[in-house]
């Protein structure tokens, strides 16, 4: 998979990388178990800081889409499904909207549990 970033974009570099991985999973360009480029190599290729790549990978790990191990790299989780990608996108949108209305994460969680 070819990664590209736009340093002039309002979207952070880490988010640009995360979006590309999510898109790759959603379109099945990235298969379960497939390895992602090592953070150091990807950072060098994109001419960005390695910690930016690690931030993107960390976000994807937190979303349950990839696995990571120090010294072993990052890979697409076996259970990473296109539907999960969409759910994570919707959750992000919901949290953003809730913040606009001053709804705390705890209150938002309660609202979701009532449904």
C-alpha positions in Angstrom: 0.0 0.0 0.0 1.3 3.4 -1.0 1.0 6.1 1.7 0.9 9.8 1.0 0.6 12.8 3.3 -0.1 16.5 2.6 1.8 18.7 5.0 -0.4 21.7 4.0 -3.6 20.0 5.0 -5.6 21.0 8.0 -5.8 17.3 8.9 -2.9 16.2 11.1 -0.3 13.9 9.4 -1.0 11.1 11.9 -4.7 11.3 11.0 -3.9 11.2 7.3 -2.0 8.0 7.8 -4.7 6.5 10.0 -7.4 7.4 7.4 -5.4 5.7 4.7 -5.1 2.5 6.7 -8.8 2.6 7.6 -9.6 3.0 3.9 -7.3 0.1 3.0 -9.1 -2.1 5.5 -12.6 -0.9 4.3 -11.8 -1.5 0.6 -9.9 -4.8 1.4 -6.7 -3.4 0.0 -5.2 -4.4 3.4 -6.0 -8.0 4.3 -6.3 -9.3 7.9 -2.8 -10.3 9.1 -1.1 -8.1 6.6 1.9 -6.2 8.0 2.1 -2.5 7.9 5.4 -0.7 7.1 7.7 -0.3 10.1 7.1 3.1 11.6 10.7 4.1 11.1 10.6 3.2 7.4 7.3 4.8 6.7 8.4 8.0 8.5 11.6 8.1 6.4 9.7 7.5 3.2 7.1 10.2 4.0 9.8 12.5 5.4 8.0 12.9 8.7 8.8 12.2 12.4 8.6 8.5 13.4 6.4 9.5 16.4 3.8 10.8 14.0 3.5 7.4 12.4 3.5 5.8 15.9 0.6 8.1 16.9 -1.4 7.0 13.8 -0.7 3.4 14.6 -1.6 3.8 18.2 -4.9 5.3 17.3 -5.6 2.4 14.9 -4.6 0.0 17.7 -7.0 1.7 20.1 -9.7 1.3 17.5 -9.0 -2.4 17.4 -8.0 -2.3 13.7 -4.3 -3.2 14.1 -2.0 -5.0 16.4 1.4 -3.7 17.5 4.4 -5.2 19.3 7.7 -3.6 19.9 10.3 -5.2 17.7 7.6 -7.1 15.7 5.9 -4.2 14.0 2.3 -3.6 13.2 -0.3 -5.7 11.3 -4.0 -5.6 10.5 -6.0 -7.5 13.1 -7.6 -10.8 12.0 -11.0 -9.5 13.1 -10.6 -6.0 11.5 -13.7 -5.9 9.3 -14.9 -3.1 7.0 -18.0 -2.7 9.2 -15.8 -2.1 12.2 -14.1 0.7 10.3 -17.5 2.4 9.7 -18.6 2.0 13.3 -15.4 3.6 14.5 -16.0 6.5 12.1 -19.5 7.0 13.4 -18.3 6.9 17.0 -15.8 9.6 16.3 -18.5 11.7 14.7 -20.8 11.1 17.6 -18.1 12.1 20.2 -17.3 15.3 18.1 -21.0 16.3 18.0 -21.5 15.5 21.7 -18.5 17.8 22.6 -20.1 20.6 20.6 -23.1 20.4 22.9 -21.1 20.1 26.0 -22.0 16.5 26.7 -19.3 14.7 28.7 -18.1 11.2 27.7 -19.7 9.8 30.8 -23.1 11.3 29.9 -22.7 10.2 26.3 -22.0 6.7 27.5 -25.1 6.7 29.7 -27.2 7.9 26.7 -25.9 5.0 24.6 -26.5 2.4 27.3 -30.2 3.5 27.5 -30.7 2.6 23.9 
